[in-house]
């Protein structure tokens, strides 16, 4: 009897760990219609995939569909009170410059937030920020 209880608890524990790891992973695609800045790089408009390369989504790989543009970023965790209703990328816009700010996956209350770079901070101090631009993303 003790052995059966231990087995059931072990299976439930594994299921819980797998569910948590799955909830924290990120794997989305989006078509971005404008050039945008991530960290110190300006990425051209186009189709991109963003995916976790660590189990906790603490390291993300951003790749263009044609694989010509690839980079790795270390975002912070972001939280919503309610799960996101859609998968999307959020950009800060200053004039005609766009900076990737957040990444959300439908159904998750946690997302990824990129740090404001020195370049964005300089532009932000000299330019009034327009509304955030949201690009819908698809789960891969």
N, CA, C and O atoms as a GROMACS GRO file, in nm:
protein
  560
    1UNK      N    1   0.082  -0.119   0.000
    1UNK     CA    2   0.000   0.000   0.000
    1UNK      C    3   0.087   0.126   0.000
    1UNK      O    4   0.060   0.221  -0.074
    2UNK      N    5   0.192   0.128   0.083
    2UNK     CA    6   0.282   0.243   0.089
    2UNK      C    7   0.352   0.263  -0.046
    2UNK      O    8   0.376   0.375  -0.090
    3UNK      N    9   0.383   0.151  -0.109
    3UNK     CA   10   0.450   0.157  -0.238
    3UNK      C   11   0.359   0.219  -0.345
    3UNK      O   12   0.406   0.297  -0.428
    4UNK      N   13   0.231   0.185  -0.342
    4UNK     CA   14   0.136   0.240  -0.438
    4UNK      C   15   0.117   0.390  -0.416
    4UNK      O   16   0.112   0.467  -0.511
    5UNK      N   17   0.108   0.430  -0.290
    5UNK     CA   18   0.093   0.572  -0.260
    5UNK      C   19   0.217   0.648  -0.306
    5UNK      O   20   0.206   0.756  -0.364
    6UNK      N   21   0.333   0.593  -0.280
    6UNK     CA   22   0.457   0.658  -0.323
    6UNK      C   23   0.462   0.669  -0.476
    6UNK      O   24   0.506   0.771  -0.529
    7UNK      N   25   0.418   0.564  -0.546
    7UNK     CA   26   0.417   0.567  -0.692
    7UNK      C   27   0.322   0.673  -0.745
    7UNK      O   28   0.356   0.748  -0.837
    8UNK      N   29   0.203   0.680  -0.687
    8UNK     CA   30   0.104   0.779  -0.730
    8UNK      C   31   0.157   0.921  -0.705
    8UNK      O   32   0.145   1.008  -0.791
    9UNK      N   33   0.214   0.943  -0.587
    9UNK     CA   34   0.270   1.075  -0.557
    9UNK      C   35   0.385   1.109  -0.651
    9UNK      O   36   0.399   1.224  -0.693
   10UNK      N   37   0.466   1.012  -0.684
   10UNK     CA   38   0.577   1.035  -0.778
   10UNK      C   39   0.527   1.074  -0.916
   10UNK      O   40   0.579   1.168  -0.977
   11UNK      N   41   0.426   1.005  -0.965
   11UNK     CA   42   0.369   1.037  -1.096
   11UNK      C   43   0.306   1.176  -1.094
   11UNK      O   44   0.324   1.253  -1.188
   12UNK      N   45   0.232   1.210  -0.989
   12UNK     CA   46   0.171   1.342  -0.978
   12UNK      C   47   0.278   1.452  -0.972
   12UNK      O   48   0.262   1.558  -1.031
   13UNK      N   49   0.385   1.424  -0.900
   13UNK     CA   50   0.495   1.520  -0.893
   13UNK      C   51   0.557   1.544  -1.030
   13UNK      O   52   0.584   1.659  -1.066
   14UNK      N   53   0.579   1.437  -1.106
   14UNK     CA   54   0.635   1.452  -1.240
   14UNK      C   55   0.541   1.530  -1.332
   14UNK      O   56   0.586   1.614  -1.410
   15UNK      N   57   0.412   1.504  -1.322
   15UNK     CA   58   0.314   1.577  -1.402
   15UNK      C   59   0.314   1.726  -1.367
   15UNK      O   60   0.305   1.811  -1.455
   16UNK      N   61   0.326   1.756  -1.240
   16UNK     CA   62   0.328   1.895  -1.196
   16UNK      C   63   0.453   1.967  -1.247
   16UNK      O   64   0.444   2.080  -1.293
   17UNK      N   65   0.566   1.902  -1.238
   17UNK     CA   66   0.691   1.961  -1.288
   17UNK      C   67   0.682   1.983  -1.439
   17UNK      O   68   0.723   2.088  -1.489
   18UNK      N   69   0.629   1.886  -1.512
   18UNK     CA   70   0.615   1.899  -1.657
   18UNK      C   71   0.520   2.012  -1.692
   18UNK      O   72   0.546   2.087  -1.786
   19UNK      N   73   0.411   2.026  -1.620
   19UNK     CA   74   0.314   2.134  -1.646
   19UNK      C   75   0.377   2.269  -1.620
   19UNK      O   76   0.357   2.362  -1.698
   20UNK      N   77   0.453   2.283  -1.512
   20UNK     CA   78   0.518   2.410  -1.481
   20UNK      C   79   0.622   2.445  -1.587
   20UNK      O   80   0.631   2.560  -1.630
   21UNK      N   81   0.700   2.349  -1.628
   21UNK     CA   82   0.802   2.374  -1.730
   21UNK      C   83   0.738   2.412  -1.862
   21UNK      O   84   0.788   2.501  -1.932
   22UNK      N   85   0.627   2.348  -1.897
   22UNK     CA   86   0.558   2.379  -2.020
   22UNK      C   87   0.497   2.519  -2.014
   22UNK      O   88   0.501   2.591  -2.114
   23UNK      N   89   0.443   2.558  -1.901
   23UNK     CA   90   0.381   2.689  -1.887
   23UNK      C   91   0.483   2.800  -1.897
   23UNK      O   92   0.449   2.911  -1.940
   24UNK      N   93   0.607   2.775  -1.859
   24UNK     CA   94   0.708   2.878  -1.860
   24UNK      C   95   0.784   2.885  -1.992
   24UNK      O   96   0.860   2.980  -2.014
   25UNK      N   97   0.767   2.787  -2.079
   25UNK     CA   98   0.839   2.792  -2.205
   25UNK      C   99   0.768   2.887  -2.301
   25UNK      O  100   0.647   2.910  -2.290
   26UNK      N  101   0.842   2.939  -2.394
   26UNK     CA  102   0.789   3.038  -2.488
   26UNK      C  103   0.827   2.994  -2.627
   26UNK      O  104   0.943   2.960  -2.652
   27UNK      N  105   0.731   2.994  -2.718
   27UNK     CA  106   0.758   2.954  -2.855
   27UNK      C  107   0.652   3.017  -2.944
   27UNK      O  108   0.544   2.960  -2.962
   28UNK      N  109   0.682   3.135  -3.000
   28UNK     CA  110   0.586   3.207  -3.081
   28UNK      C  111   0.649   3.252  -3.212
   28UNK      O  112   0.772   3.260  -3.224
   29UNK      N  113   0.565   3.281  -3.310
   29UNK     CA  114   0.609   3.340  -3.435
   29UNK      C  115   0.527   3.465  -3.462
   29UNK      O  116   0.410   3.472  -3.423
   30UNK      N  117   0.587   3.562  -3.527
   30UNK     CA  118   0.517   3.686  -3.559
   30UNK      C  119   0.578   3.748  -3.684
   30UNK      O  120   0.697   3.733  -3.711
   31UNK      N  121   0.494   3.818  -3.758
   31UNK     CA  122   0.540   3.893  -3.874
   31UNK      C  123   0.545   4.040  -3.834
   31UNK      O  124   0.441   4.103  -3.816
   32UNK      N  125   0.664   4.094  -3.822
   32UNK     CA  126   0.684   4.232  -3.777
   32UNK      C  127   0.700   4.319  -3.902
   32UNK      O  128   0.793   4.299  -3.980
   33UNK      N  129   0.609   4.416  -3.923
   33UNK     CA  130   0.611   4.494  -4.048
   33UNK      C  131   0.706   4.614  -4.048
   33UNK      O  132   0.701   4.695  -4.140
   34UNK      N  133   0.791   4.626  -3.947
   34UNK     CA  134   0.883   4.740  -3.939
   34UNK      C  135   1.015   4.694  -3.879
   34UNK      O  136   1.020   4.592  -3.809
   35UNK      N  137   1.122   4.768  -3.905
   35UNK     CA  138   1.251   4.741  -3.841
   35UNK      C  139   1.235   4.770  -3.692
   35UNK      O  140   1.160   4.860  -3.654
   36UNK      N  141   1.304   4.696  -3.608
   36UNK     CA  142   1.293   4.716  -3.463
   36UNK      C  143   1.425   4.685  -3.395
   36UNK      O  144   1.512   4.618  -3.449
   37UNK      N  145   1.437   4.738  -3.273
   37UNK     CA  146   1.561   4.725  -3.198
   37UNK      C  147   1.542   4.625  -3.084
   37UNK      O  148   1.443   4.630  -3.010
   38UNK      N  149   1.639   4.535  -3.072
   38UNK     CA  150   1.647   4.443  -2.958
   38UNK      C  151   1.789   4.452  -2.907
   38UNK      O  152   1.884   4.426  -2.981
   39UNK      N  153   1.802   4.488  -2.780
   39UNK     CA  154   1.934   4.506  -2.720
   39UNK      C  155   2.010   4.611  -2.800
   39UNK      O  156   1.965   4.726  -2.807
   40UNK      N  157   2.122   4.577  -2.861
   40UNK     CA  158   2.201   4.675  -2.936
   40UNK      C  159   2.187   4.658  -3.087
   40UNK      O  160   2.254   4.728  -3.164
   41UNK      N  161   2.101   4.566  -3.129
   41UNK     CA  162   2.088   4.535  -3.272
   41UNK      C  163   1.955   4.586  -3.328
   41UNK      O  164   1.852   4.581  -3.262
   42UNK      N  165   1.961   4.634  -3.452
   42UNK     CA  166   1.839   4.669  -3.525
   42UNK      C  167   1.808   4.554  -3.618
   42UNK      O  168   1.889   4.517  -3.703
   43UNK      N  169   1.689   4.496  -3.602
   43UNK     CA  170   1.648   4.382  -3.682
   43UNK      C  171   1.555   4.429  -3.792
   43UNK      O  172   1.469   4.515  -3.768
   44UNK      N  173   1.570   4.375  -3.914
   44UNK     CA  174   1.484   4.417  -4.024
   44UNK      C  175   1.342   4.362  -4.010
   44UNK      O  176   1.319   4.262  -3.943
   45UNK      N  177   1.248   4.430  -4.075
   45UNK     CA  178   1.110   4.381  -4.078
   45UNK      C  179   1.107   4.240  -4.135
   45UNK      O  180   1.190   4.205  -4.219
   46UNK      N  181   1.012   4.160  -4.090
   46UNK     CA  182   1.000   4.024  -4.142
   46UNK      C  183   0.938   3.929  -4.043
   46UNK      O  184   0.891   3.970  -3.936
   47UNK      N  185   0.938   3.803  -4.078
   47UNK     CA  186   0.881   3.698  -3.993
   47UNK      C  187   0.988   3.650  -3.896
   47UNK      O  188   1.102   3.623  -3.935
   48UNK      N  189   0.950   3.638  -3.768
   48UNK     CA  190   1.043   3.598  -3.663
   48UNK      C  191   0.983   3.489  -3.577
   48UNK      O  192   0.862   3.481  -3.558
   49UNK      N  193   1.070   3.404  -3.524
   49UNK     CA  194   1.031   3.309  -3.421
   49UNK      C  195   1.107   3.347  -3.294
   49UNK      O  196   1.224   3.384  -3.298
   50UNK      N  197   1.037   3.335  -3.182
   50UNK     CA  198   1.099   3.362  -3.052
   50UNK      C  199   1.072   3.241  -2.966
   50UNK      O  200   0.957   3.201  -2.947
   51UNK      N  201   1.177   3.182  -2.914
   51UNK     CA  202   1.158   3.063  -2.833
   51UNK      C  203   1.256   3.057  -2.717
   51UNK      O  204   1.367   3.110  -2.723
   52UNK      N  205   1.211   2.992  -2.612
   52UNK     CA  206   1.295   2.970  -2.494
   52UNK      C  207   1.406   2.873  -2.530
   52UNK      O  208   1.384   2.775  -2.601
   53UNK      N  209   1.524   2.902  -2.480
   53UNK     CA  210   1.632   2.804  -2.494
   53UNK      C  211   1.677   2.757  -2.357
   53UNK      O  212   1.780   2.691  -2.342
   54UNK      N  213   1.595   2.794  -2.256
   54UNK     CA  214   1.613   2.739  -2.121
   54UNK      C  215   1.473   2.707  -2.069
   54UNK      O  216   1.375   2.765  -2.116
   55UNK      N  217   1.463   2.617  -1.976
   55UNK     CA  218   1.332   2.571  -1.930
   55UNK      C  219   1.251   2.679  -1.860
   55UNK      O  220   1.129   2.667  -1.853
   56UNK      N  221   1.313   2.783  -1.809
   56UNK     CA  222   1.239   2.886  -1.736
   56UNK      C  223   1.214   3.011  -1.820
   56UNK      O  224   1.173   3.114  -1.766
   57UNK      N  225   1.238   3.006  -1.949
   57UNK     CA  226   1.220   3.120  -2.040
   57UNK      C  227   1.309   3.237  -2.000
   57UNK      O  228   1.277   3.352  -2.031
   58UNK      N  229   1.420   3.210  -1.930
   58UNK     CA  230   1.510   3.317  -1.890
   58UNK      C  231   1.611   3.350  -1.999
   58UNK      O  232   1.685   3.448  -1.988
   59UNK      N  233   1.616   3.269  -2.104
   59UNK     CA  234   1.700   3.296  -2.220
   59UNK      C  235   1.616   3.270  -2.344
   59UNK      O  236   1.559   3.162  -2.361
   60UNK      N  237   1.610   3.370  -2.432
   60UNK     CA  238   1.528   3.358  -2.553
   60UNK      C  239   1.615   3.370  -2.678
   60UNK      O  240   1.711   3.447  -2.682
   61UNK      N  241   1.579   3.293  -2.779
   61UNK     CA  242   1.642   3.303  -2.910
   61UNK      C  243   1.543   3.371  -3.003
   61UNK      O  244   1.427   3.330  -3.012
   62UNK      N  245   1.589   3.474  -3.073
   62UNK     CA  246   1.506   3.544  -3.171
   62UNK      C  247   1.569   3.517  -3.307
   62UNK      O  248   1.686   3.548  -3.329
   63UNK      N  249   1.490   3.458  -3.398
   63UNK     CA  250   1.542   3.419  -3.529
   63UNK      C  251   1.448   3.466  -3.639
   63UNK      O  252   1.326   3.453  -3.628
   64UNK      N  253   1.505   3.520  -3.746
   64UNK     CA  254   1.424   3.553  -3.862
   64UNK      C  255   1.390   3.423  -3.934
   64UNK      O  256   1.463   3.324  -3.923
   65UNK      N  257   1.280   3.424  -4.006
   65UNK     CA  258   1.236   3.303  -4.075
   65UNK      C  259   1.342   3.252  -4.173
   65UNK      O  260   1.358   3.132  -4.190
   66UNK      N  261   1.414   3.346  -4.238
   66UNK     CA  262   1.517   3.306  -4.334
   66UNK      C  263   1.650   3.269  -4.266
   66UNK      O  264   1.746   3.233  -4.333
   67UNK      N  265   1.654   3.279  -4.133
   67UNK     CA  266   1.771   3.244  -4.051
   67UNK      C  267   1.891   3.336  -4.073
   67UNK      O  268   2.002   3.304  -4.029
   68UNK      N  269   1.871   3.450  -4.140
   68UNK     CA  270   1.982   3.543  -4.160
   68UNK      C  271   2.007   3.626  -4.035
   68UNK      O  272   2.120   3.671  -4.011
   69UNK      N  273   1.903   3.645  -3.955
   69UNK     CA  274   1.915   3.724  -3.833
   69UNK      C  275   1.885   3.634  -3.714
   69UNK      O  276   1.778   3.574  -3.706
   70UNK      N  277   1.980   3.625  -3.621
   70UNK     CA  278   1.963   3.544  -3.501
   70UNK      C  279   2.030   3.614  -3.384
   70UNK      O  280   2.138   3.672  -3.398
   71UNK      N  281   1.964   3.609  -3.269
   71UNK     CA  282   2.026   3.664  -3.149
   71UNK      C  283   1.967   3.599  -3.025
   71UNK      O  284   1.861   3.538  -3.030
   72UNK      N  285   2.038   3.614  -2.916
   72UNK     CA  286   1.995   3.560  -2.787
   72UNK      C  287   1.980   3.677  -2.691
   72UNK      O  288   2.066   3.765  -2.685
   73UNK      N  289   1.869   3.679  -2.614
   73UNK     CA  290   1.846   3.785  -2.517
   73UNK      C  291   1.812   3.724  -2.381
   73UNK      O  292   1.765   3.610  -2.372
   74UNK      N  293   1.836   3.800  -2.277
   74UNK     CA  294   1.808   3.759  -2.140
   74UNK      C  295   1.700   3.853  -2.083
   74UNK      O  296   1.734   3.956  -2.026
   75UNK      N  297   1.573   3.818  -2.098
   75UNK     CA  298   1.466   3.907  -2.051
   75UNK      C  299   1.441   3.891  -1.902
   75UNK      O  300   1.488   3.797  -1.838
   76UNK      N  301   1.365   3.985  -1.848
   76UNK     CA  302   1.313   3.973  -1.712
   76UNK      C  303   1.176   3.908  -1.720
   76UNK      O  304   1.113   3.906  -1.826
   77UNK      N  305   1.130   3.853  -1.608
   77UNK     CA  306   0.994   3.800  -1.603
   77UNK      C  307   0.897   3.915  -1.589
   77UNK      O  308   0.925   4.013  -1.520
   78UNK      N  309   0.782   3.902  -1.654
   78UNK     CA  310   0.674   4.000  -1.642
   78UNK      C  311   0.549   3.925  -1.598
   78UNK      O  312   0.531   3.808  -1.633
   79UNK      N  313   0.463   3.991  -1.524
   79UNK     CA  314   0.343   3.926  -1.472
   79UNK      C  315   0.219   4.012  -1.500
   79UNK      O  316   0.223   4.134  -1.491
   80UNK      N  317   0.109   3.945  -1.534
   80UNK     CA  318  -0.024   4.005  -1.544
   80UNK      C  319  -0.107   3.944  -1.432
   80UNK      O  320  -0.079   3.833  -1.387
   81UNK      N  321  -0.209   4.014  -1.386
   81UNK     CA  322  -0.300   3.955  -1.289
   81UNK      C  323  -0.382   3.844  -1.353
   81UNK      O  324  -0.410   3.742  -1.290
   82UNK      N  325  -0.421   3.865  -1.478
   82UNK     CA  326  -0.501   3.766  -1.551
   82UNK      C  327  -0.419   3.710  -1.667
   82UNK      O  328  -0.331   3.780  -1.719
   83UNK      N  329  -0.446   3.588  -1.708
   83UNK     CA  330  -0.374   3.533  -1.823
   83UNK      C  331  -0.396   3.618  -1.948
   83UNK      O  332  -0.504   3.675  -1.967
   84UNK      N  333  -0.296   3.626  -2.032
   84UNK     CA  334  -0.305   3.702  -2.156
   84UNK      C  335  -0.410   3.639  -2.247
   84UNK      O  336  -0.417   3.517  -2.260
   85UNK      N  337  -0.490   3.723  -2.310
   85UNK     CA  338  -0.595   3.671  -2.398
   85UNK      C  339  -0.539   3.636  -2.536
   85UNK      O  340  -0.604   3.563  -2.612
   86UNK      N  341  -0.420   3.687  -2.570
   86UNK     CA  342  -0.363   3.658  -2.701
   86UNK      C  343  -0.210   3.656  -2.692
   86UNK      O  344  -0.151   3.716  -2.603
   87UNK      N  345  -0.150   3.585  -2.785
   87UNK     CA  346  -0.005   3.586  -2.795
   87UNK      C  347   0.034   3.710  -2.873
   87UNK      O  348  -0.021   3.737  -2.980
   88UNK      N  349   0.130   3.785  -2.821
   88UNK     CA  350   0.167   3.910  -2.889
   88UNK      C  351   0.305   3.957  -2.849
   88UNK      O  352   0.362   3.916  -2.748
   89UNK      N  353   0.358   4.046  -2.934
   89UNK     CA  354   0.482   4.118  -2.907
   89UNK      C  355   0.443   4.264  -2.885
   89UNK      O  356   0.361   4.318  -2.959
   90UNK      N  357   0.500   4.327  -2.784
   90UNK     CA  358   0.471   4.467  -2.753
   90UNK      C  359   0.597   4.548  -2.782
   90UNK      O  360   0.706   4.514  -2.735
   91UNK      N  361   0.581   4.656  -2.858
   91UNK     CA  362   0.692   4.742  -2.894
   91UNK      C  363   0.668   4.882  -2.840
   91UNK      O  364   0.555   4.931  -2.840
   92UNK      N  365   0.774   4.948  -2.792
   92UNK     CA  366   0.769   5.091  -2.760
   92UNK      C  367   0.805   5.164  -2.888
   92UNK      O  368   0.900   5.126  -2.957
   93UNK      N  369   0.728   5.268  -2.921
   93UNK     CA  370   0.754   5.343  -3.044
   93UNK      C  371   0.788   5.487  -3.010
   93UNK      O  372   0.717   5.553  -2.934
   94UNK      N  373   0.898   5.534  -3.067
   94UNK     CA  374   0.942   5.672  -3.054
   94UNK      C  375   0.962   5.723  -3.196
   94UNK      O  376   1.060   5.689  -3.262
   95UNK      N  377   0.870   5.805  -3.245
   95UNK     CA  378   0.877   5.848  -3.384
   95UNK      C  379   0.865   5.727  -3.474
   95UNK      O  380   0.764   5.658  -3.473
   96UNK      N  381   0.969   5.701  -3.552
   96UNK     CA  382   0.970   5.585  -3.643
   96UNK      C  383   1.060   5.472  -3.592
   96UNK      O  384   1.088   5.378  -3.667
   97UNK      N  385   1.104   5.480  -3.467
   97UNK     CA  386   1.188   5.374  -3.411
   97UNK      C  387   1.106   5.289  -3.316
   97UNK      O  388   1.030   5.340  -3.234
   98UNK      N  389   1.122   5.156  -3.328
   98UNK     CA  390   1.048   5.060  -3.248
   98UNK      C  391   1.146   4.977  -3.166
   98UNK      O  392   1.249   4.933  -3.216
   99UNK      N  393   1.112   4.956  -3.039
   99UNK     CA  394   1.195   4.876  -2.950
   99UNK      C  395   1.109   4.762  -2.894
   99UNK      O  396   1.003   4.786  -2.836
  100UNK      N  397   1.154   4.637  -2.912
  100UNK     CA  398   1.080   4.524  -2.856
  100UNK      C  399   1.083   4.535  -2.705
  100UNK      O  400   1.190   4.548  -2.644
  101UNK      N  401   0.965   4.530  -2.643
  101UNK     CA  402   0.954   4.551  -2.499
  101UNK      C  403   0.908   4.426  -2.424
  101UNK      O  404   0.967   4.388  -2.323
  102UNK      N  405   0.801   4.361  -2.474
  102UNK     CA  406   0.743   4.247  -2.402
  102UNK      C  407   0.697   4.140  -2.499
  102UNK      O  408   0.669   4.166  -2.616
  103UNK      N  409   0.690   4.017  -2.446
  103UNK     CA  410   0.642   3.903  -2.522
  103UNK      C  411   0.543   3.828  -2.432
  103UNK      O  412   0.576   3.791  -2.320
  104UNK      N  413   0.421   3.807  -2.484
  104UNK     CA  414   0.315   3.740  -2.407
  104UNK      C  415   0.263   3.621  -2.486
  104UNK      O  416   0.255   3.626  -2.609
  105UNK      N  417   0.226   3.516  -2.416
  105UNK     CA  418   0.169   3.396  -2.476
  105UNK      C  419   0.027   3.381  -2.424
  105UNK      O  420   0.002   3.391  -2.304
  106UNK      N  421  -0.067   3.355  -2.515
  106UNK     CA  422  -0.208   3.339  -2.478
  106UNK      C  423  -0.223   3.233  -2.370
  106UNK      O  424  -0.165   3.124  -2.379
  107UNK      N  425  -0.301   3.265  -2.268
  107UNK     CA  426  -0.329   3.171  -2.161
  107UNK      C  427  -0.231   3.176  -2.045
  107UNK      O  428  -0.254   3.112  -1.942
  108UNK      N  429  -0.121   3.251  -2.059
  108UNK     CA  430  -0.022   3.261  -1.951
  108UNK      C  431  -0.032   3.397  -1.883
  108UNK      O  432  -0.056   3.498  -1.949
  109UNK      N  433  -0.016   3.399  -1.753
  109UNK     CA  434  -0.014   3.527  -1.681
  109UNK      C  435   0.129   3.578  -1.666
  109UNK      O  436   0.150   3.689  -1.616
  110UNK      N  437   0.226   3.500  -1.709
  110UNK     CA  438   0.365   3.547  -1.706
  110UNK      C  439   0.416   3.559  -1.849
  110UNK      O  440   0.377   3.484  -1.938
  111UNK      N  441   0.504   3.656  -1.868
  111UNK     CA  442   0.562   3.680  -2.000
  111UNK      C  443   0.707   3.719  -1.984
  111UNK      O  444   0.766   3.701  -1.878
  112UNK      N  445   0.763   3.773  -2.090
  112UNK     CA  446   0.903   3.816  -2.089
  112UNK      C  447   0.908   3.966  -2.117
  112UNK      O  448   0.837   4.016  -2.204
  113UNK      N  449   0.993   4.036  -2.043
  113UNK     CA  450   1.008   4.179  -2.063
  113UNK      C  451   1.156   4.210  -2.084
  113UNK      O  452   1.241   4.173  -2.002
  114UNK      N  453   1.186   4.278  -2.193
  114UNK     CA  454   1.324   4.314  -2.223
  114UNK      C  455   1.358   4.445  -2.153
  114UNK      O  456   1.275   4.534  -2.140
  115UNK      N  457   1.481   4.453  -2.108
  115UNK     CA  458   1.526   4.574  -2.039
  115UNK      C  459   1.535   4.691  -2.135
  115UNK      O  460   1.565   4.674  -2.254
  116UNK      N  461   1.510   4.810  -2.084
  116UNK     CA  462   1.527   4.930  -2.164
  116UNK      C  463   1.677   4.952  -2.183
  116UNK      O  464   1.752   4.960  -2.086
  117UNK      N  465   1.719   4.963  -2.306
  117UNK     CA  466   1.861   4.982  -2.335
  117UNK      C  467   1.899   5.129  -2.317
  117UNK      O  468   1.813   5.217  -2.308
  118UNK      N  469   2.026   5.154  -2.313
  118UNK     CA  470   2.076   5.292  -2.303
  118UNK      C  471   2.029   5.373  -2.424
  118UNK      O  472   1.991   5.490  -2.411
  119UNK      N  473   2.031   5.312  -2.539
  119UNK     CA  474   1.986   5.378  -2.662
  119UNK      C  475   1.839   5.418  -2.652
  119UNK      O  476   1.803   5.531  -2.686
  120UNK      N  477   1.753   5.327  -2.606
  120UNK     CA  478   1.612   5.359  -2.590
  120UNK      C  479   1.593   5.467  -2.485
  120UNK      O  480   1.510   5.557  -2.504
  121UNK      N  481   1.666   5.460  -2.376
  121UNK     CA  482   1.654   5.561  -2.270
  121UNK      C  483   1.690   5.700  -2.322
  121UNK      O  484   1.623   5.798  -2.288
  122UNK      N  485   1.795   5.709  -2.405
  122UNK     CA  486   1.832   5.838  -2.464
  122UNK      C  487   1.722   5.892  -2.554
  122UNK      O  488   1.686   6.009  -2.545
  123UNK      N  489   1.670   5.806  -2.640
  123UNK     CA  490   1.562   5.848  -2.730
  123UNK      C  491   1.438   5.885  -2.650
  123UNK      O  492   1.371   5.982  -2.682
  124UNK      N  493   1.407   5.808  -2.547
  124UNK     CA  494   1.289   5.834  -2.465
  124UNK      C  495   1.300   5.968  -2.393
  124UNK      O  496   1.198   6.035  -2.373
  125UNK      N  497   1.419   6.007  -2.355
  125UNK     CA  498   1.435   6.134  -2.283
  125UNK      C  499   1.419   6.254  -2.376
  125UNK      O  500   1.391   6.365  -2.331
  126UNK      N  501   1.438   6.232  -2.507
  126UNK     CA  502   1.430   6.342  -2.604
  126UNK      C  503   1.304   6.339  -2.690
  126UNK      O  504   1.275   6.435  -2.761
  127UNK      N  505   1.229   6.229  -2.686
  127UNK     CA  506   1.114   6.212  -2.773
  127UNK      C  507   0.996   6.163  -2.692
  127UNK      O  508   1.010   6.080  -2.603
  128UNK      N  509   0.879   6.215  -2.724
  128UNK     CA  510   0.759   6.166  -2.657
  128UNK      C  511   0.722   6.030  -2.715
  128UNK      O  512   0.718   6.013  -2.837
  129UNK      N  513   0.697   5.934  -2.628
  129UNK     CA  514   0.664   5.799  -2.673
  129UNK      C  515   0.521   5.795  -2.723
  129UNK      O  516   0.430   5.846  -2.657
  130UNK      N  517   0.502   5.733  -2.838
  130UNK     CA  518   0.368   5.711  -2.890
  130UNK      C  519   0.308   5.591  -2.817
  130UNK      O  520   0.374   5.530  -2.733
  131UNK      N  521   0.187   5.559  -2.850
  131UNK     CA  522   0.126   5.440  -2.792
  131UNK      C  523   0.210   5.317  -2.824
  131UNK      O  524   0.278   5.312  -2.926
  132UNK      N  525   0.203   5.219  -2.734
  132UNK     CA  526   0.272   5.093  -2.762
  132UNK      C  527   0.210   5.029  -2.885
  132UNK      O  528   0.090   5.044  -2.909
  133UNK      N  529   0.291   4.958  -2.961
  133UNK     CA  530   0.244   4.888  -3.080
  133UNK      C  531   0.243   4.740  -3.047
  133UNK      O  532   0.342   4.684  -3.001
  134UNK      N  533   0.129   4.677  -3.071
  134UNK     CA  534   0.114   4.534  -3.040
  134UNK      C  535   0.101   4.456  -3.170
  134UNK      O  536   0.015   4.486  -3.253
  135UNK      N  537   0.186   4.356  -3.187
  135UNK     CA  538   0.183   4.267  -3.302
  135UNK      C  539   0.136   4.130  -3.253
  135UNK      O  540   0.195   4.073  -3.162
  136UNK      N  541   0.029   4.079  -3.313
  136UNK     CA  542  -0.020   3.948  -3.273
  136UNK      C  543   0.080   3.840  -3.317
  136UNK      O  544   0.141   3.850  -3.423
  137UNK      N  545   0.094   3.740  -3.234
  137UNK     CA  546   0.186   3.630  -3.261
  137UNK      C  547   0.109   3.500  -3.259
  137UNK      O  548   0.000   3.492  -3.201
  138UNK      N  549   0.164   3.399  -3.321
  138UNK     CA  550   0.104   3.267  -3.322
  138UNK      C  551   0.193   3.172  -3.244
  138UNK      O  552   0.315   3.184  -3.247
  139UNK      N  553   0.130   3.078  -3.176
  139UNK     CA  554   0.207   2.975  -3.107
  139UNK      C  555   0.263   2.879  -3.209
  139UNK      O  556   0.198   2.847  -3.309
  140UNK      N  557   0.384   2.833  -3.185
  140UNK     CA  558   0.445   2.737  -3.276
  140UNK      C  559   0.431   2.599  -3.221
  140UNK      O  560   0.477   2.503  -3.284
   0.00000   0.00000   0.00000
